[in-house]
Amino acid sequence: MNLLKKSLSVLAVAAMAVSLAGCGGSSSSSKSTESGEKVFRFGQSNPKVGLDMQTNTNSGASSVADNVLEGLYRWNDDNKEECVLAKDMPEVSDDGLTYTITLKKGVKFSDGSDLTTEDVKYTFERMFTPATGCTNTYMYNMITGAQDMLDGKATELSGFETVDDYTFKLHINYKFAPFVANLGMDYASIYPSDACAAAGENWGKGTNLIGTGPYVIKENDEQTKVVMVPNKKYHGKKVNLDRLEIVYIDDVSTKMMEYEQGNIDMCDLNVNLLDQYKDSKIKDEITQITPLGTYFLSLKDDANLVKKYAFVSVENYQIVATGDSVAQAEQAYYALLESNGKKADTGDFETNKLTGAISAISEAVVDGNSTYYFKIEGSETVFIGDISLSNRFPLAKTGDIVTIEFVNSKDDSEVITSIEFN
């Protein structure tokens, strides 16, 4: 991503709320009005969706919502997950199926209501309520009872256990290594139960978005701009801006004209215009931002069987590719990256090779296909492969020497992309 900023300092906007909290003062990127207000204006295209991050994956919407909402955790500019509304990182049970989380006390939403366990429970139950139309349930549906809610069989999340007003437990159906990481995504932002329920279908529209974040929405016509002002009840570091404006400009050339004329203070530079501006008078105002990377996910059913595989771009959550095999999903992902003007960096997913003796093996039929689950001596990882990889699979037994290749997802199980019986 290329960013233009009227300052020589580097600004990494993984989450604008975090980045802008320190703006102002000596920074030349914020403007002071005649009244002495410090104002920052960011130009971007209009996402043309609401700001409810449970119902969309639009990065333009999140650039607004992330200034208002907060989750239990978040990913900072150094790609480290840190506590926000949670007091500490989760306490995980020995079997890896229960996460105990304690909230910080004294945190208030911008409407003055206290943050409690009830708000977290409401947020997750809203996520799995079919009428909500949540687009990212696959990242959290390993929570016990989530699928029952999605299927309309339950109205409460059985895997959410309230301990007290500030402590709760999340029970999941199977070990899932990225679970805590997913809790740091803006899709898991915590909503105030009373205000969100009262807004109903209008939640995320206009000024109907209330959170614990550093800003509150003062104006939002959903067409030209969103105006935010500091949240007077914010529990974190005081922000130095008096007003933050997200200015909607769809045409990339018009956006650049507005930047050059000083009508906006920062914007993204479309990759197609980079050659035009890299040697211009504003070349020193261009900062290149490297995105965090890509998620690789194994999508499992209630029986803990892998059904599909997915690659998700961290820079743009709308770039999601799935497939019945890792290779199929990876190929589709690279094609999506290319079609979105992104360079497909195959280095993100290095293939690991392992040779060893099979120490245990079992078979299951998944969607009519024989799928094999096995371990290699010296490793506790469960490797998964289907019959299409080798016609030797049905004859495989403990003690057989095999060479396998797999993409390391850092999960407790790995899907192999090839197998050779030695």
Helices and strands as residue ranges (DSSP letters): E 2-5, H 16-20, E 31-32, E 38-44, H 59-65, E 73-75, E 81-83, E 91-92, E 98-102, H 117-128, G 130-132, G 137-139, H 146-150, E 160-162, E 167-171, H 179-183, G 186-188, H 193-199, G 200-202, E 215-220, E 225-230, E 243-248, H 252-260, E 266-269, G 271-273, H 274-277, G 283-285, E 286-288, E 294-300, E 306-313, E 320-323, H 326-339, G 346-349, E 351-366, E 369-376, E 382-386, G 387-389, G 393-395, E 401-407, E 413-421
